[in-house]
Amino acid sequence: MTLERTPGPRHPVGAVDHALQLLLLLRDSPDLRVTEAARRLGVAASTAHRILSTLEHRGFVTQDRITRAYRVGPELIELGFSSTRAIDLREVSEPHLARLTAQLGETVNLLVLQGASVRFVAGFEADQRVRTHVLTGTLLPAYATSGGKLLLAELPKETLRELYPRGLRRFTPRTRTFTQLLDELAVILMRGYAVNQEESVSGLSAVAVPLRDRGGATIAAVAMSAPSPRLPARRVREMVIALRGCAAGIRSDLTR
């Protein structure tokens, strides 16, 4: 890959230029380690690490806590730099979401992270008299939804503190405090799914799993919601399995 395609400016800002080059590398490389970034930029590893840390701080990249490699972050995905976004996520997802709704008999939604909120980008409503509703186009606080919590779990604690400097607004008695949220996000990251038990609306519960791109970066959440009596704890595992099957189907179509 050739990073410089056109003549550069007369007075380039070195740090900005390096940061942009790293974003271009991440666009085409699923994982990028500090040593590789330093080699490609021709800078010291400490310099590459500072740039990547700054990009992570702003949500443009995320770091895998096990491999220490960097990947495309939620802000970069939102700006459309991810190759996956070249395909209409909603268009690809809808057939899979529709099948899952029919399978479960419950409402299903696809959500993406936008700052401190999540946007519902696609969904299908259950064909039942008592049901939860599709919220396509709606923005809700991420911490009060299953999909939002799942997506927040990928972010560093410092970023989370910046997103919610004044704490968390309570919607129900079960809405998490910031400290409770941090504890729960660690559990979500470990087990790979999130649950919302009447934290945004009393009487409504939900479960969400990640939708990942070919590099393993989480780009969205697939969630199902239902009146709480229809989603007791004993059914969560069943929902997770079905949601993961749906997410796998979407991912397969996105990466063809």
C-alpha positions as CSV (number, residue, x, y, z in Angstrom):
1,M,0.0,0.0,0.0
2,T,1.3,3.5,-0.9
3,L,0.3,6.0,1.7
4,E,1.3,9.2,-0.2
5,R,-0.7,9.5,-3.5
6,T,-0.4,13.2,-4.1
7,P,2.2,15.8,-3.4
8,G,2.2,16.9,0.3
9,P,1.5,20.4,1.6
10,R,4.4,22.9,1.9
11,H,4.1,23.0,5.7
12,P,2.7,19.7,6.9
13,V,1.8,19.1,10.6
14,G,3.8,16.0,11.4
15,A,1.7,14.6,14.1
16,V,-1.5,15.1,12.1
17,D,0.0,13.5,9.1
18,H,1.2,10.5,11.1
19,A,-2.2,10.1,12.7
20,L,-3.9,10.1,9.3
21,Q,-1.5,7.6,7.9
22,L,-2.3,5.3,10.8
23,L,-6.0,5.6,10.0
24,L,-5.3,4.6,6.4
25,L,-3.3,1.6,7.6
26,L,-6.1,0.6,9.9
27,R,-8.6,0.9,7.1
28,D,-6.8,-2.0,5.3
29,S,-5.3,-3.9,8.2
30,P,-7.6,-5.6,10.7
31,D,-5.0,-5.4,13.5
32,L,-2.1,-3.0,13.9
33,R,0.6,-3.3,16.6
34,V,2.8,-0.5,17.8
35,T,5.9,-1.9,16.3
36,E,4.3,-2.3,12.9
37,A,2.9,1.2,13.1
38,A,6.3,2.6,14.0
39,R,8.0,0.8,11.1
40,R,5.4,1.9,8.6
41,L,5.6,5.5,9.7
42,G,9.4,5.5,10.2
43,V,9.2,6.8,13.7
44,A,10.1,5.6,17.2
45,A,7.8,3.1,18.9
46,S,7.2,5.6,21.6
47,T,5.9,8.1,19.1
48,A,3.6,5.6,17.4
49,H,2.3,4.6,20.8
50,R,1.5,8.2,21.7
51,I,-0.4,8.7,18.5
52,L,-2.4,5.5,18.8
53,S,-3.2,6.3,22.4
54,T,-4.5,9.7,21.4
55,L,-6.6,8.1,18.7
56,E,-7.9,5.6,21.2
57,H,-8.7,8.4,23.6
58,R,-11.0,9.9,21.0
59,G,-12.6,6.7,20.0
60,F,-11.0,6.4,16.5
61,V,-9.2,3.2,17.4
62,T,-9.7,0.5,20.1
63,Q,-7.0,-1.8,21.6
64,D,-7.5,-5.5,22.2
65,R,-6.6,-6.0,25.8
66,I,-5.1,-9.4,25.1
67,T,-3.2,-9.1,21.9
68,R,-2.5,-5.3,22.4
69,A,-3.2,-4.8,18.7
70,Y,-5.2,-1.7,17.6
71,R,-8.4,-1.9,15.5
72,V,-10.9,0.5,13.9
73,G,-12.9,2.3,16.7
74,P,-16.5,3.4,16.9
75,E,-15.9,7.0,15.8
76,L,-14.0,5.9,12.8
77,I,-16.7,3.5,11.8
78,E,-19.3,6.3,12.2
79,L,-17.3,8.5,9.9
80,G,-17.5,5.8,7.3
81,F,-13.8,4.9,7.0
82,S,-14.4,1.2,7.7
83,S,-14.5,-0.8,4.6
84,T,-17.6,-2.6,5.9
85,R,-19.5,0.7,5.8
86,A,-19.1,0.8,2.0
87,I,-22.0,-1.7,2.1
88,D,-25.4,-0.5,3.3
89,L,-25.4,-2.2,6.7
90,R,-29.2,-1.7,7.0
91,E,-29.9,-3.3,3.7
92,V,-27.7,-6.3,4.3
93,S,-29.0,-6.8,7.9
94,E,-32.7,-6.5,7.3
95,P,-33.4,-10.0,5.8
96,H,-31.6,-11.6,8.8
97,L,-33.4,-9.4,11.3
98,A,-36.7,-10.3,9.8
99,R,-36.0,-14.0,10.0
100,L,-34.9,-13.7,13.6
101,T,-38.1,-11.8,14.5
102,A,-40.2,-14.6,12.9
103,Q,-38.1,-17.2,14.8
104,L,-38.3,-15.6,18.2
105,G,-41.7,-14.0,17.9
106,E,-40.1,-10.9,19.5
107,T,-38.9,-7.5,18.3
108,V,-35.3,-7.3,17.0
109,N,-33.2,-4.2,16.4
110,L,-29.7,-3.3,15.0
111,L,-27.9,-0.5,16.8
112,V,-24.7,1.5,16.3
113,L,-22.8,3.6,18.8
114,Q,-22.9,7.4,18.3
115,G,-20.9,9.1,21.0
116,A,-22.7,8.5,24.3
117,S,-25.9,7.3,22.6
118,V,-26.9,4.4,20.3
119,R,-28.9,4.8,17.1
120,F,-31.4,2.2,16.1
121,V,-30.7,1.7,12.3
122,A,-32.9,-1.3,11.5
123,G,-35.5,-3.5,13.1
124,F,-38.6,-5.6,12.9
125,E,-41.5,-5.7,15.3
126,A,-43.0,-8.8,16.9
127,D,-46.4,-9.9,15.7
128,Q,-47.9,-10.0,19.2
129,R,-50.6,-8.0,20.9
130,V,-48.3,-7.0,23.7
131,R,-44.8,-6.2,22.3
132,T,-41.9,-3.8,22.3
133,H,-41.7,-1.4,19.4
134,V,-39.2,-0.8,16.6
135,L,-37.2,2.4,17.2
136,T,-35.5,2.8,13.8
137,G,-33.8,6.2,13.6
138,T,-34.1,6.8,17.4
139,L,-31.2,7.9,19.6
140,L,-31.1,6.6,23.2
141,P,-28.5,6.8,25.9
142,A,-26.2,3.8,25.3
143,Y,-25.9,2.9,29.0
144,A,-29.6,2.2,29.3
145,T,-29.9,-0.3,26.4
146,S,-28.5,-3.8,26.0
147,G,-26.9,-3.0,22.7
148,G,-25.5,0.2,24.0
149,K,-23.9,-1.4,27.0
150,L,-22.4,-4.1,24.7
151,L,-20.8,-1.4,22.5
152,L,-19.6,0.7,25.5
153,A,-17.9,-2.4,26.9
154,E,-15.3,-2.0,24.1
155,L,-14.2,1.5,25.2
156,P,-11.5,2.4,27.7
157,K,-12.6,3.7,31.1
158,E,-11.1,7.1,30.3
159,T,-13.4,7.4,27.3
160,L,-16.4,6.3,29.3
161,R,-15.7,9.0,31.9
162,E,-15.6,11.6,29.1
163,L,-18.8,10.4,27.6
164,Y,-20.7,10.7,31.0
165,P,-18.9,13.4,33.0
166,R,-22.1,14.2,35.0
167,G,-23.0,10.6,35.8
168,L,-26.0,8.7,34.4
169,R,-29.6,9.9,34.3
170,R,-32.0,7.4,35.9
171,F,-34.9,6.2,33.9
172,T,-36.1,3.5,36.2
173,P,-35.1,2.2,39.7
174,R,-32.9,-0.3,37.8
175,T,-30.9,2.2,35.8
176,R,-27.2,1.7,36.6
177,T,-25.0,4.2,38.4
178,F,-21.7,4.9,36.7
179,T,-19.8,2.7,39.1
180,Q,-22.3,-0.2,38.5
181,L,-22.0,0.4,34.7
182,L,-18.2,0.0,34.8
183,D,-18.5,-3.2,36.7
184,E,-21.1,-4.6,34.4
185,L,-19.2,-3.6,31.2
186,A,-16.2,-5.7,32.4
187,V,-18.6,-8.7,32.7
188,I,-20.2,-8.0,29.3
189,L,-16.7,-7.9,27.6
190,M,-15.8,-11.2,29.2
191,R,-19.1,-13.2,28.4
192,G,-19.8,-11.6,25.0
193,Y,-23.4,-10.4,25.4
194,A,-25.4,-7.8,27.3
195,V,-28.7,-7.8,29.1
196,N,-31.0,-4.9,29.9
197,Q,-33.4,-5.7,32.8
198,E,-35.9,-2.8,32.9
199,E,-33.1,-0.2,33.0
200,S,-34.7,2.1,30.4
201,V,-38.4,1.3,30.6
202,S,-40.1,-0.6,33.4
203,G,-41.5,-3.9,32.2
204,L,-39.1,-4.2,29.2
205,S,-36.0,-6.4,29.0
206,A,-33.5,-7.0,26.2
207,V,-30.5,-9.0,25.2
208,A,-27.7,-8.0,22.7
209,V,-24.7,-9.6,21.0
210,P,-22.0,-8.0,18.9
211,L,-21.9,-7.8,15.1
212,R,-18.2,-7.9,14.1
213,D,-16.4,-7.1,10.8
214,R,-14.0,-9.5,9.2
215,G,-11.2,-8.2,11.4
216,G,-13.1,-8.9,14.6
217,A,-13.9,-5.3,15.4
218,T,-17.4,-4.7,16.8
219,I,-19.4,-2.4,14.4
220,A,-22.9,-2.8,15.7
221,A,-25.1,-4.7,18.1
222,V,-28.0,-7.1,17.3
223,A,-30.6,-7.0,20.1
224,M,-34.0,-8.5,20.9
225,S,-36.4,-7.0,23.3
226,A,-39.6,-8.2,24.9
227,P,-42.0,-7.6,27.8
228,S,-40.1,-8.8,30.9
229,P,-42.4,-11.7,31.7
230,R,-41.5,-13.2,28.3
231,L,-37.8,-12.8,28.9
232,P,-36.9,-14.5,32.2
233,A,-33.3,-15.3,33.1
234,R,-33.7,-18.9,32.0
235,R,-34.4,-17.8,28.4
236,V,-31.4,-15.5,28.1
237,R,-29.0,-18.2,26.9
238,E,-31.6,-19.3,24.2
239,M,-31.8,-15.7,23.0
240,V,-28.0,-15.3,22.9
241,I,-27.6,-18.4,20.7
242,A,-30.3,-17.1,18.3
243,L,-28.9,-13.6,18.2
244,R,-25.4,-14.9,17.5
245,G,-26.7,-16.9,14.6
246,C,-28.3,-13.8,13.2
247,A,-25.1,-11.8,13.7
248,A,-23.0,-14.5,12.0
249,G,-25.3,-14.4,9.0
250,I,-25.1,-10.6,8.7
251,R,-21.3,-10.8,9.0
252,S,-21.0,-13.4,6.3
253,D,-23.0,-11.3,3.9
254,L,-21.0,-8.1,4.8
255,T,-17.7,-9.8,4.2
256,R,-18.4,-11.5,0.9
